[in-house]
Amino acid sequence: MHEAKTHLSRLVEEAVAGEVIVLAKSGKPLVKLVPVGALSSPRPLGWLAGQVQEAPDCWDEDKEVAAWFYGDNAEAAPKVAE
């Protein structure tokens, strides 16, 4: 960790150039330096289409849950459109 503090600018340059930089403390890997662009690859919309199913009753009103959110005024809770 001390070496990383001393040579941070060089380590960042190496990571930007594609080098995998792993920082460790007492021999235990803690973090990995990677370029920001490597983290933010766009995800295609709908990539889970047809793979996720909801239970038939998942949108049914649950009075106990409504009471948690709306307290004594649970009857005035907004209704889910069908």
Secondary structure as a PSIPRED ss2 file (coil, helix, strand):
# PSIPRED VFORMAT (PSIPRED V4.0)

   1 M C   1.000  0.000  0.000
   2 H H   0.000  1.000  0.000
   3 E H   0.000  1.000  0.000
   4 A H   0.000  1.000  0.000
   5 K H   0.000  1.000  0.000
   6 T H   0.000  1.000  0.000
   7 H C   1.000  0.000  0.000
   8 L H   0.000  1.000  0.000
   9 S H   0.000  1.000  0.000
  10 R H   0.000  1.000  0.000
  11 L H   0.000  1.000  0.000
  12 V H   0.000  1.000  0.000
  13 E H   0.000  1.000  0.000
  14 E H   0.000  1.000  0.000
  15 A H   0.000  1.000  0.000
  16 V H   0.000  1.000  0.000
  17 A C   1.000  0.000  0.000
  18 G C   1.000  0.000  0.000
  19 E C   1.000  0.000  0.000
  20 V C   1.000  0.000  0.000
  21 I E   0.000  0.000  1.000
  22 V E   0.000  0.000  1.000
  23 L E   0.000  0.000  1.000
  24 A E   0.000  0.000  1.000
  25 K E   0.000  0.000  1.000
  26 S C   1.000  0.000  0.000
  27 G C   1.000  0.000  0.000
  28 K E   0.000  0.000  1.000
  29 P E   0.000  0.000  1.000
  30 L E   0.000  0.000  1.000
  31 V E   0.000  0.000  1.000
  32 K E   0.000  0.000  1.000
  33 L E   0.000  0.000  1.000
  34 V C   1.000  0.000  0.000
  35 P C   1.000  0.000  0.000
  36 V H   0.000  1.000  0.000
  37 G H   0.000  1.000  0.000
  38 A H   0.000  1.000  0.000
  39 L H   0.000  1.000  0.000
  40 S C   1.000  0.000  0.000
  41 S C   1.000  0.000  0.000
  42 P C   1.000  0.000  0.000
  43 R C   1.000  0.000  0.000
  44 P C   1.000  0.000  0.000
  45 L C   1.000  0.000  0.000
  46 G C   1.000  0.000  0.000
  47 W C   1.000  0.000  0.000
  48 L C   1.000  0.000  0.000
  49 A C   1.000  0.000  0.000
  50 G C   1.000  0.000  0.000
  51 Q C   1.000  0.000  0.000
  52 V C   1.000  0.000  0.000
  53 Q C   1.000  0.000  0.000
  54 E C   1.000  0.000  0.000
  55 A C   1.000  0.000  0.000
  56 P C   1.000  0.000  0.000
  57 D C   1.000  0.000  0.000
  58 C C   1.000  0.000  0.000
  59 W C   1.000  0.000  0.000
  60 D C   1.000  0.000  0.000
  61 E C   1.000  0.000  0.000
  62 D C   1.000  0.000  0.000
  63 K H   0.000  1.000  0.000
  64 E H   0.000  1.000  0.000
  65 V H   0.000  1.000  0.000
  66 A H   0.000  1.000  0.000
  67 A H   0.000  1.000  0.000
  68 W H   0.000  1.000  0.000
  69 F H   0.000  1.000  0.000
  70 Y H   0.000  1.000  0.000
  71 G H   0.000  1.000  0.000
  72 D H   0.000  1.000  0.000
  73 N H   0.000  1.000  0.000
  74 A H   0.000  1.000  0.000
  75 E H   0.000  1.000  0.000
  76 A H   0.000  1.000  0.000
  77 A C   1.000  0.000  0.000
  78 P C   1.000  0.000  0.000
  79 K C   1.000  0.000  0.000
  80 V C   1.000  0.000  0.000
  81 A C   1.000  0.000  0.000
  82 E C   1.000  0.000  0.000
